[in-house]
Amino acid sequence: MDFNTEPVLKVDHVTVFQGVDPILSDVSFSIEQHEFVFLIGKTGSGKSSLLKTLYADLALKAGEVEISGFHLKSIKTKEVPFLRRKLGIIFQDFQLFNDRTVAENLAFVMKATGWKDKVKIKERMAEVLLQVGLHNASSKMPHQLSGGEQQRVVIARALLNEPSILLADEPTGNLDPDVADGIFKLFQEINKKGTAILMATHNHELLRKYPYRVLKCENGKLLDSQTHDVSFGSSW
């Protein structure tokens, strides 16, 4: 597969805020289309705030971010849905509608991001559910699925618009180790097909097992394993 040589994400001298308080300062890094990158740090160190800044849930007040062709410094509110079509966002707590079937959960996102053709909606839905190993789950309600299956639905939802990058906030945090391992392997398969992944995690086992690049939030800074010796011992 030919990969685009332009980074899918470029962050340049960014300050990340929690409310009015800066939590990370002078953050600069880029992620290539094919990369898998871990984001680590203690609770409250700024991981989630950084991810929220990247998908424009928190305003970018200082610095420059270009992600999937969008410049976040100048992005307008009406443009944010178009940005999120290019991103896949995966939360730890699933954020599924519990009163809707899997298919209805996916269709809601598709309609919100501009899909109109019912046949194409159905076809794409079937494709992503097959990709995550849930081809028979479209008519099920979330409560009829295990935690691992619900997370697979969330991943399917994130893949609907063929994103250039997935932003995942502790996607295995609420899952048993065996289930978490299966979810992680799914992320690896997605990455091998060319989608960049930035995954916040506290899972030490994943970090020990897979030698991916690591970004660490520590003492108000972001350390990059490409340029720093980043430890991930028991202190975070």
C-alpha positions, 0 to 999 in steps of 0.5 A: 500500500502507498502511504501519503508522506504528509503527517495526518496530525501535526501539533506545533507549540500547543498549550492544552487547557483544562478550563482556564488552567494550562495543563500541558505547554509547548506541545509539538509532535506529528503522526504519520499515516501509518503510525501507531502511537501510545499516549501515557501519563498519570491520571490528570496529566492531560491525556484526555484534554489533549485528545479533546483538543485534537477533536475540537471538543476543547478550543485550541487557544495557543499553538497550531494543530493540523489534523486530517487537513483541518487547521484547528486554530481557525476552525469554525463551529459549523466545520467541526462535524466535517472534521469528525468525519475524518477522525475516528473517536473511541471512548472508554465508556462506549457512549452508545444509545442504550435504547437503540439497536446496533444498526440504529446507533451506527445509522445515527452517526452516518446521518449526522455526518451527511450520509443520505443513501439508505442502500449505501448506509446499509452496505457500509454498516455491514462492512464495518460490522464485519471488520470488527467481527460483529456481522450478526449483531446489527439488530441487537441492543447494547445491553445484549452485548458483552463489554468487549462486543460493545467496544467493537461496536464503538470501533465500528462506529469510528470506522464508518467514515474511513478516518485517516486517524483514530483517537482512542481514550483508554479503549481497553480500560474497562475490559478483562485482559483477554478481551482487551487483548482481542480489542488491541489486535483489532486496532493493530489490524486497522493500523496495518490497513493504513489508519494512524492510531493515537491511543491513550492507555494505562495498560503496562502490559501493552507497552511492554509487549509492543514497541510502538512510539510513546508520548508521555504527559509528565509535569506539564510537558509531552515527552516523545520516545523518539527524542526522550527516554520515556519510562513507563514504570509503575509511577503512572 
